[in-house]
Amino acid sequence: MDKEPWILGISASHNGSACLLKGDRIVVAIQEERLSRIKRHRIYGAKASKAVAYCLNHAGIEPSDLSLVVLCIQGRKQDHQLHDLRLDPFLNVITNKIPTITIPHHYGHALSVFATSGFAESAVLIIDGTGSPVSDFTAEELNVMNGNKAPDSWETISLYHASGTTIVPPSIMCSTTQTSRIPLSASTRPFTVPPRAMSMTGKLVMLITSPTASTSEPRK
C-alpha cells in the first residue's frame, strides 16, 4: 500500500492558490484566478475555494484522504472568521480529522522557493511589501527580528538559511505599525497592511549593513 502522505498547501493571499503534494512530489498547483477569472482573486482559510477543489479533483481524492493541510496567510492569523480552517465547509478538517498547520507569510515564500530550487543548501531572501504581523511569527523569527518590534508591526524583508529540510531565519526586518486600507473589490474584503516606511532598497541596505538597525533610526 502506498503510504506517502497527501499534503495540501493553501496560500490565503491576494494571489490565492493551492498546491497538492504526494510525499515530496508536487502533483498539481493552481491559482484561484485561473478558475474564477477574477484577477488576483483573494481566498481565505475559512472559506471553500475553487483552487482547493480543483487540486483534489485532479488527484482523484477526497478531503478525508488528506494527511495534512498547511495554510499560509497574508494577513492576521487571529482573523478567525477569515482564516480558521475549521470553518471551511469543503475540507471539514474536524470531521475528517485532518491535522492543520498555519505558517507566516514570508516563511511560506522561503519554503516554497527552497523546496523547488534543487539546492541542498541556500540563503533565501524574501523582499515583500508586507507579510505577516509580529504576533504570527514563529519562535525562531521572534528571536531574530529587528526594526520596529511593536506587536502590530509587519515583516517586510526576511533572510533565511535553508539546508536539507530545515529553514531558519538569521534576520527578519519589520516596519511601521501604522496601517492603511486597501480598496474593496469584487474579490477582496477589508483588511489592513502597513504603508512603506522607506524604499525597499533602503530597507535591504539597512538589513545587510546593520542587523540591529531600526527603520526609525537611519544608519549614518
Secondary structure, DSSP 8 states (H G I E B T S, - for coil): -----EEEEEEESTT-EEEEEETTEEEEEEEHHHHH--TT----TTS--HHHHHHHHHHT--GGG-SEEEEEESS-TT-HHHH-GGG-TTT-TTTTT--EEEE-HHHHHHHHHHHTT--SEEEEEEE-S---BGGG--HHHHHHEEE--STT-EEEEEEEEEETTEEEEEEEEEE-S--EE----TT----EE---SS-HHHHHHHHHH-TT-BTTB---
